[in-house]
Amino acid sequence: MFHGQRIRETTGMTSKTRAREVEAKRKQALKDGAAGIRKQRAPRLLFVAADEWLEMKRRKWSPGMFTIAKTALQHLLPELGKQLLVDIEAEDISQYQKTRLSEGASNRTVNIEIGMLRQIMRRHRAWGRIQADVQMLPERQDVGRALTSEEESALLLECGRSRSRILLPFVSLALDTGARYNTIRTLVWENVDFANRCLKFGKDKTAAGTGRTVPLNKRAVAVLKFWAQQFPSRLPRHYVFPAEKVGAAGDRFDARVYATDPTRPVGSVKEAWETAKRRTRRHCPHCKTGILADKPQPEEGYFCSECNAEMRKLPAGLVSIRFHDLRHTAVSRMIAARVPLPIIAKIVGWSDGTMAKMAARYGHFAIEELREAVEAISSTARETEARYPRFSPQSGSETGCDLPN
């Protein structure tokens, strides 16, 4: 009997002595539970606890998030996996951070890995002991840039010259909507509304971005209409950018598309994207229209066939830009055009709570735009002077108005 209730359970024992010991242990567990005393979990090795934690999270996480966690653990477990959670110290984590940085990992990547370790240790109540001594690595908040009109033209020119026919419409849509890479990659034709010039995105990185409807500008509509002509037999559930392979044919090795499967989205455009960026290094920085060619051997260097400019090394071009910088470009241009932040947030899928923070991160302004802003200060002052009479500094008054001393 416990608290007026009869509890009937089996001890599973054939010996009365052992059965009484199990009964006494069970009674003590009931008393501890009633008193709020938590049962202590057995110490776990990190690799054992990590497997349990991943299995528990599998049902809640998206496939992308599960992949991120699994990748992080592939780096953590070889270094710390054989230690008990209660034995992991702040010094071990600090040493792990140094090792990963020496391998070329970014601060952000290392912080993600330590964040996974923190979640596992918290589940087993082992993090609080070392929390105050663990220092996360500083992360850059200014990562990202906006393309100038000149850079955008150069990039789109090389995308149009790519062997991959998908690259140009893919990049154009990213520039004109500010959508993320995977959101565009998984777009289906039933979500493209040509009549109302808008499209509806499916699952996005954030809840605020999932299912949002975005209007299309004239360039985006023209690009999508041209792209739709390539698939006259398309169905609503077919992907806008389908999986396909590209080969070469003929003496000139012209690009040939084959094995197109509209029921699957394109896997990646990374190879074509990187190649197009590298080709922008051949654009002449002097005349802006010429293409840099290699000098005849044995001479070294490059020359422009249009303006005859010569240089020893190729310019940087747009090699360093990321695909996500297309989103930065779209947001920066809307901010520069003084589009209200709530409207920008609706278009790109920001939540209300992060709107101001995201605007500060994605807003990239040229010096001319900043100059216009400070010029507005003096122009407002001139309007004020014209509207209200100026006080005389000698007398301290004008038109009968007295100023306090």
C-alpha positions as CSV (number, residue, x, y, z in Angstrom):
1,M,0.0,0.0,0.0
2,F,1.3,3.5,-0.9
3,H,-0.6,6.7,-0.1
4,G,-3.8,4.7,0.3
5,Q,-3.4,2.9,-3.0
6,R,-2.7,-0.7,-3.7
7,I,0.1,-1.3,-6.1
8,R,0.2,-4.7,-7.7
9,E,3.4,-5.6,-9.7
10,T,5.5,-8.7,-10.1
11,T,9.1,-8.9,-8.9
12,G,9.9,-11.5,-11.5
13,M,11.7,-13.5,-8.8
14,T,11.4,-17.1,-7.7
15,S,13.1,-16.5,-4.3
16,K,11.0,-14.8,-1.6
17,T,14.2,-13.2,-0.1
18,R,15.1,-11.6,-3.5
19,A,11.4,-10.7,-4.0
20,R,11.4,-8.8,-0.7
21,E,14.6,-6.9,-1.7
22,V,13.0,-5.8,-5.0
23,E,9.8,-4.8,-3.1
24,A,11.8,-2.7,-0.7
25,K,13.7,-1.1,-3.5
26,R,10.4,-0.3,-5.3
27,K,8.9,1.3,-2.2
28,Q,11.9,3.5,-1.8
29,A,11.7,4.6,-5.4
30,L,8.0,5.5,-4.9
31,K,8.9,7.6,-1.8
32,D,11.8,9.3,-3.6
33,G,9.4,10.2,-6.5
34,A,6.8,11.5,-4.1
35,A,9.4,13.7,-2.4
36,G,10.6,15.1,-5.8
37,I,13.9,13.3,-5.8
38,R,14.9,12.6,-9.4
39,K,16.5,9.3,-10.4
40,Q,20.1,9.8,-11.4
41,R,20.9,8.6,-14.9
42,A,23.8,6.3,-15.4
43,P,26.9,8.1,-16.8
44,R,27.1,7.9,-20.6
45,L,29.9,7.9,-23.0
46,L,29.5,10.8,-25.5
47,F,29.1,8.5,-28.6
48,V,26.4,6.5,-26.8
49,A,24.5,9.6,-25.7
50,A,24.9,11.1,-29.2
51,D,23.2,8.1,-30.8
52,E,20.3,8.3,-28.3
53,W,19.9,12.1,-28.9
54,L,20.0,11.8,-32.7
55,E,17.3,9.1,-32.6
56,M,15.1,11.2,-30.3
57,K,15.5,14.3,-32.6
58,R,15.0,12.4,-35.9
59,R,11.2,12.7,-35.8
60,K,11.2,16.4,-35.0
61,W,13.9,17.7,-37.3
62,S,13.8,18.3,-41.1
63,P,16.2,16.2,-43.2
64,G,18.4,19.2,-43.6
65,M,18.7,19.8,-39.9
66,F,19.4,16.1,-39.2
67,T,22.2,16.2,-41.8
68,I,23.8,19.2,-40.1
69,A,23.7,17.5,-36.7
70,K,25.1,14.3,-38.1
71,T,27.9,16.1,-39.8
72,A,28.8,18.0,-36.6
73,L,29.0,14.8,-34.7
74,Q,31.3,13.2,-37.3
75,H,33.8,15.8,-36.2
76,L,33.0,15.7,-32.5
77,L,33.0,12.0,-31.8
78,P,36.5,11.1,-33.0
79,E,37.9,13.7,-30.6
80,L,35.6,13.4,-27.6
81,G,33.3,10.4,-28.2
82,K,35.1,8.0,-25.8
83,Q,34.8,10.3,-22.8
84,L,32.0,10.1,-20.3
85,L,29.8,13.2,-20.4
86,V,30.6,13.9,-16.7
87,D,34.4,13.9,-17.5
88,I,34.3,16.4,-20.4
89,E,35.8,19.7,-19.1
90,A,36.0,23.2,-20.6
91,E,39.7,22.6,-21.3
92,D,38.7,19.7,-23.6
93,I,36.3,21.9,-25.5
94,S,38.9,24.6,-25.8
95,Q,41.4,22.2,-27.2
96,Y,38.8,20.8,-29.7
97,Q,38.1,24.4,-30.9
98,K,41.9,24.9,-31.5
99,T,42.1,21.6,-33.4
100,R,39.2,22.4,-35.7
101,L,40.4,25.9,-36.4
102,S,43.8,24.5,-37.4
103,E,42.0,22.2,-39.8
104,G,40.5,25.2,-41.6
105,A,37.0,25.1,-40.1
106,S,35.3,28.5,-39.7
107,N,34.2,29.9,-36.3
108,R,30.6,29.4,-37.3
109,T,31.1,25.8,-38.1
110,V,32.9,25.1,-34.8
111,N,30.2,26.9,-32.8
112,I,27.6,24.7,-34.5
113,E,29.5,21.6,-33.4
114,I,29.9,22.8,-29.8
115,G,26.2,23.7,-29.8
116,M,25.3,20.1,-30.6
117,L,27.6,18.9,-27.8
118,R,25.9,21.4,-25.5
119,Q,22.4,20.0,-26.3
120,I,23.6,16.4,-25.6
121,M,25.2,17.4,-22.3
122,R,22.2,19.4,-21.2
123,R,20.0,16.4,-21.7
124,H,22.1,14.5,-19.2
125,R,22.5,17.5,-16.9
126,A,26.3,17.7,-17.4
127,W,26.6,21.1,-19.1
128,G,25.8,23.4,-16.2
129,R,29.0,22.4,-14.4
130,I,31.2,23.8,-17.2
131,Q,28.9,26.3,-18.8
132,A,30.6,29.4,-17.3
133,D,34.0,28.3,-18.5
134,V,33.1,27.5,-22.1
135,Q,33.7,30.4,-24.6
136,M,32.0,30.3,-28.0
137,L,34.1,31.7,-30.9
138,P,33.2,35.2,-32.2
139,E,31.3,35.1,-35.5
140,R,31.3,37.7,-38.2
141,Q,28.0,39.5,-38.6
142,D,28.9,41.4,-41.7
143,V,29.3,38.4,-44.0
144,G,27.6,39.0,-47.3
145,R,27.6,41.7,-49.9
146,A,25.4,43.3,-52.5
147,L,26.3,43.2,-56.2
148,T,26.6,46.4,-58.2
149,S,24.6,46.7,-61.5
150,E,27.9,46.3,-63.3
151,E,28.8,43.1,-61.4
152,E,25.3,41.7,-61.9
153,S,25.5,42.2,-65.7
154,A,28.9,40.5,-65.8
155,L,27.5,37.6,-63.7
156,L,24.4,37.1,-65.8
157,L,26.4,37.3,-69.0
158,E,28.5,34.3,-67.9
159,C,25.5,32.4,-66.6
160,G,24.0,32.8,-70.0
161,R,27.2,31.3,-71.6
162,S,27.1,28.3,-69.2
163,R,26.7,24.8,-70.6
164,S,24.0,24.4,-68.0
165,R,20.7,25.9,-69.3
166,I,19.3,25.9,-65.8
167,L,21.9,28.4,-64.4
168,L,20.7,31.7,-66.0
169,P,17.0,31.4,-65.0
170,F,17.9,30.0,-61.6
171,V,20.2,33.0,-60.8
172,S,17.8,35.5,-62.3
173,L,15.0,34.3,-60.2
174,A,17.2,34.5,-57.1
175,L,18.1,38.1,-57.9
176,D,14.5,39.2,-58.6
177,T,12.9,37.5,-55.6
178,G,15.6,37.3,-52.9
179,A,14.7,33.7,-52.3
180,R,17.0,31.1,-50.9
181,Y,18.8,28.5,-52.9
182,N,16.8,25.5,-51.8
183,T,13.5,27.4,-52.0
184,I,14.1,28.0,-55.7
185,R,15.5,24.5,-56.3
186,T,12.3,22.8,-55.1
187,L,9.8,25.2,-56.8
188,V,7.0,23.4,-58.8
189,W,5.0,24.7,-61.7
190,E,1.7,24.7,-59.9
191,N,3.1,27.5,-57.6
192,V,3.9,29.8,-60.6
193,D,0.9,32.0,-61.4
194,F,1.6,33.7,-64.7
195,A,-1.9,35.4,-64.8
196,N,-1.3,37.2,-61.5
197,R,2.5,37.5,-62.0
198,C,3.4,35.9,-58.7
199,L,4.6,32.6,-57.3
200,K,4.1,30.8,-54.0
201,F,7.1,29.3,-52.3
202,G,7.0,26.0,-50.5
203,K,8.9,25.0,-47.5
204,D,11.6,27.6,-46.5
205,K,14.2,27.8,-43.8
206,T,11.9,29.7,-41.5
207,A,8.2,29.3,-40.6
208,A,7.7,33.0,-41.7
209,G,9.0,32.2,-45.1
210,T,7.2,28.9,-45.7
211,G,4.2,29.2,-48.0
212,R,4.7,33.0,-48.8
213,T,3.4,34.5,-52.0
214,V,5.8,36.8,-53.8
215,P,4.9,39.0,-56.8
216,L,7.2,38.9,-59.8
217,N,8.7,41.8,-61.6
218,K,8.8,42.1,-65.4
219,R,12.2,40.5,-65.8
220,A,11.3,37.5,-63.6
221,V,8.1,36.9,-65.6
222,A,9.9,37.1,-68.9
223,V,12.6,34.7,-67.7
224,L,10.0,32.2,-66.4
225,K,7.8,32.4,-69.5
226,F,10.9,31.7,-71.7
227,W,11.9,28.8,-69.4
228,A,8.4,27.3,-69.4
229,Q,8.6,27.1,-73.2
230,Q,11.4,24.5,-72.8
231,F,8.9,22.1,-71.1
232,P,5.7,22.1,-73.3
233,S,4.5,18.8,-71.6
234,R,5.0,20.1,-68.0
235,L,2.6,19.1,-65.3
236,P,1.6,21.1,-62.2
237,R,3.6,18.9,-59.9
238,H,6.7,18.9,-62.0
239,Y,9.7,20.9,-60.8
240,V,10.5,24.2,-62.4
241,F,14.2,23.3,-62.4
242,P,14.3,19.5,-63.0
243,A,17.1,17.0,-62.6
244,E,19.0,16.6,-65.8
245,K,22.5,15.8,-67.2
246,V,24.6,17.9,-69.6
247,G,27.0,16.4,-72.1
248,A,29.0,17.5,-75.2
249,A,28.4,16.6,-78.8
250,G,30.0,17.3,-82.2
251,D,33.4,18.6,-83.1
252,R,32.8,21.9,-81.2
253,F,31.6,20.0,-78.1
254,D,28.3,21.8,-77.9
255,A,26.3,21.3,-74.8
256,R,23.6,18.6,-75.0
257,V,20.9,18.0,-72.3
258,Y,19.7,14.5,-71.6
259,A,18.1,12.4,-68.9
260,T,15.7,15.2,-67.9
261,D,13.5,14.0,-65.0
262,P,10.8,16.7,-64.1
263,T,9.6,14.6,-61.1
264,R,12.9,15.3,-59.3
265,P,14.4,18.7,-58.5
266,V,17.9,19.6,-59.8
267,G,20.5,18.3,-57.3
268,S,22.9,21.2,-57.5
269,V,24.1,24.0,-59.8
270,K,27.3,24.5,-57.8
271,E,29.7,23.4,-60.6
272,A,28.1,25.6,-63.2
273,W,27.9,28.5,-60.7
274,E,31.6,28.3,-59.8
275,T,32.6,28.0,-63.4
276,A,30.6,31.1,-64.4
277,K,32.1,33.1,-61.5
278,R,35.6,32.1,-62.6
279,R,35.0,33.3,-66.1
280,T,34.2,36.8,-64.9
281,R,38.0,37.1,-64.2
282,R,38.4,37.4,-67.9
283,H,36.4,40.6,-68.1
284,C,38.6,43.6,-68.8
285,P,38.5,46.0,-65.9
286,H,39.4,48.9,-68.2
287,C,36.9,48.9,-71.0
288,K,34.4,46.7,-69.2
289,T,33.4,45.0,-72.5
290,G,36.5,43.2,-73.7
291,I,37.6,39.7,-72.8
292,L,41.1,39.1,-71.6
293,A,43.2,36.6,-73.6
294,D,46.5,34.9,-72.9
295,K,49.5,36.6,-74.5
296,P,51.2,34.5,-77.2
297,Q,53.9,32.2,-75.8
298,P,56.6,32.7,-74.5
299,E,55.2,36.0,-73.2
300,E,53.4,35.9,-69.9
301,G,50.3,37.8,-68.9
302,Y,47.0,38.8,-70.6
303,F,45.7,41.5,-73.0
304,C,42.3,42.9,-73.9
305,S,41.3,42.4,-77.6
306,E,39.2,45.6,-77.6
307,C,41.2,48.2,-75.6
308,N,44.6,46.5,-75.9
309,A,45.2,46.9,-72.1
310,E,47.8,44.5,-70.7
311,M,48.1,43.0,-67.3
312,R,50.3,40.4,-65.6
313,K,47.6,38.8,-63.5
314,L,43.9,38.2,-64.0
315,P,41.6,40.4,-61.9
316,A,39.6,38.9,-59.0
317,G,36.3,39.0,-60.8
318,L,33.4,37.7,-58.9
319,V,35.0,34.5,-57.6
320,S,34.5,35.4,-54.0
321,I,30.7,36.0,-54.1
322,R,28.3,33.4,-52.6
323,F,24.9,32.4,-54.0
324,H,23.4,33.9,-50.8
325,D,24.8,37.3,-51.9
326,L,22.1,37.4,-54.5
327,R,19.6,37.6,-51.6
328,H,21.7,40.4,-50.0
329,T,21.5,42.2,-53.4
330,A,17.7,42.0,-53.6
331,V,17.2,43.2,-50.1
332,S,19.8,46.0,-50.3
333,R,18.1,47.4,-53.4
334,M,14.6,47.3,-51.9
335,I,16.0,49.1,-48.8
336,A,17.8,51.7,-51.0
337,A,14.5,52.2,-52.8
338,R,12.9,53.0,-49.4
339,V,10.5,50.0,-49.5
340,P,9.0,49.7,-45.9
341,L,10.7,47.0,-43.8
342,P,7.4,45.0,-43.2
343,I,6.9,44.7,-47.0
344,I,10.5,43.5,-47.5
345,A,10.1,41.0,-44.6
346,K,7.0,39.7,-46.3
347,I,8.8,39.2,-49.6
348,V,11.9,37.5,-48.3
349,G,10.3,35.6,-45.4
350,W,11.6,37.3,-42.2
351,S,9.7,37.0,-39.0
352,D,8.5,40.1,-37.1
353,G,11.0,39.5,-34.3
354,T,14.1,39.5,-36.6
355,M,13.0,42.1,-39.1
356,A,15.2,45.0,-37.8
357,K,18.2,42.7,-37.2
358,M,18.0,41.1,-40.7
359,A,17.6,44.6,-42.3
360,A,20.8,45.7,-40.6
361,R,22.6,42.6,-41.8
362,Y,21.4,42.6,-45.4
363,G,21.4,46.3,-46.0
364,H,24.6,47.2,-48.0
365,F,24.9,50.8,-49.0
366,A,27.3,52.5,-51.4
367,I,29.0,55.7,-50.4
368,E,26.8,57.7,-52.7
369,E,23.7,56.5,-50.9
370,L,25.2,57.4,-47.5
371,R,26.1,60.8,-49.0
372,E,22.5,61.4,-50.0
373,A,21.4,60.6,-46.4
374,V,23.7,63.2,-44.8
375,E,22.8,65.8,-47.5
376,A,19.2,65.3,-46.4
377,I,20.3,66.7,-43.0
378,S,21.4,70.1,-44.4
379,S,18.5,70.3,-46.8
380,T,16.1,69.9,-44.0
381,A,18.0,72.6,-42.0
382,R,17.7,75.0,-45.0
383,E,13.9,74.4,-45.2
384,T,13.7,75.2,-41.4
385,E,15.7,78.5,-41.9
386,A,13.4,79.6,-44.7
387,R,10.2,78.8,-42.7
388,Y,11.2,80.4,-39.4
389,P,13.1,83.7,-38.8
390,R,16.7,83.4,-37.6
391,F,17.5,84.8,-34.1
392,S,20.2,87.4,-34.0
393,P,23.2,86.2,-32.0
394,Q,24.0,89.7,-30.9
395,S,20.7,90.7,-29.4
396,G,19.4,87.3,-28.7
397,S,16.0,88.3,-30.1
398,E,14.3,89.0,-33.4
399,T,10.8,90.0,-34.3
400,G,10.0,90.6,-30.7
401,C,10.9,87.1,-29.5
402,D,13.3,87.0,-26.5
403,L,15.7,84.2,-25.9
404,P,16.7,83.1,-22.4
405,N,20.2,84.0,-21.3
